[in-house]
Amino acid sequence: MCTYQTELLKVAGSGKGPAGWLRFTDASVYVDHPVHAMAGHTVNVDLRNPADGPSARVALELHPQAARELAEAILRSLAAVPEAVLAGG
């Protein structure tokens, strides 16, 4: 079932695409039918920099369990580092 609920947020980061490294300023997260992944529904994450046009984008289509595991791994990684290290940006 598609809820059309989309989370939009500002992000600061980089990712590597086909043409090299991209700076990301925006992200969207939603559950929908995938374009490429073999699943009925996926958690879709789009990382982009709209100022650089539509090609400044990296898209993820994650199976729901993989998305949960990735989110948990990110939280564990952040929890393992002293806050003072993370504050340095």
C-alpha positions in Angstrom: 0.0 0.0 0.0 1.3 3.4 -0.9 0.7 6.1 1.7 2.3 8.9 -0.3 3.9 10.0 3.0 7.3 11.5 2.1 9.8 12.8 4.6 11.8 15.7 3.3 14.9 16.9 5.1 18.0 19.0 4.7 21.2 17.1 4.8 24.9 17.9 4.6 27.0 15.2 2.9 28.5 13.8 -0.2 28.1 10.7 -2.3 29.8 9.2 -5.4 27.8 8.9 -8.6 28.7 7.9 -12.1 30.3 11.3 -12.8 32.2 11.6 -9.5 31.5 13.0 -6.1 28.3 15.0 -5.4 27.4 17.3 -2.5 24.0 16.6 -1.1 21.7 19.2 0.4 18.3 17.5 0.4 16.9 14.0 1.1 13.5 12.4 0.7 12.4 9.1 2.2 9.2 7.3 1.2 7.8 3.8 0.7 6.5 3.1 -2.8 6.8 0.7 -5.6 10.4 0.4 -6.8 11.6 1.3 -10.3 14.4 -1.3 -10.3 14.5 -3.4 -7.1 12.8 -6.8 -7.2 10.1 -6.2 -4.5 6.5 -5.1 -4.2 7.4 -2.1 -2.1 10.7 -0.6 -1.0 12.0 2.2 1.2 13.2 4.8 -1.3 15.9 7.3 -0.3 16.8 10.1 -2.7 19.9 12.2 -1.9 20.2 15.2 -4.1 21.4 18.7 -4.7 18.7 20.6 -6.6 21.0 23.5 -7.3 23.1 21.3 -9.5 20.2 20.0 -11.6 18.4 16.6 -11.8 21.5 14.6 -12.4 22.9 15.5 -9.0 21.1 12.7 -7.4 21.7 9.3 -5.9 18.6 7.0 -5.4 18.3 4.0 -3.1 15.5 1.4 -3.2 15.9 -0.8 -0.1 13.9 -3.9 0.8 12.1 -2.9 4.1 14.2 -5.3 6.3 17.4 -4.0 4.7 16.3 -0.4 5.4 15.7 -1.2 9.1 19.0 -3.0 9.4 20.8 0.0 7.7 19.0 2.5 10.0 20.0 0.4 13.1 23.6 0.1 11.9 23.8 3.9 11.4 22.5 4.5 14.9 24.9 1.9 16.4 27.8 3.6 14.6 26.9 7.0 15.8 26.4 5.7 19.4 29.9 4.2 19.4 31.6 7.5 18.8 32.1 10.2 21.5 29.8 13.2 21.0 32.8 15.5 21.0 34.1 13.8 17.9 30.8 14.1 16.1 30.4 17.8 17.1 33.5 18.6 15.0 31.3 18.0 11.9 
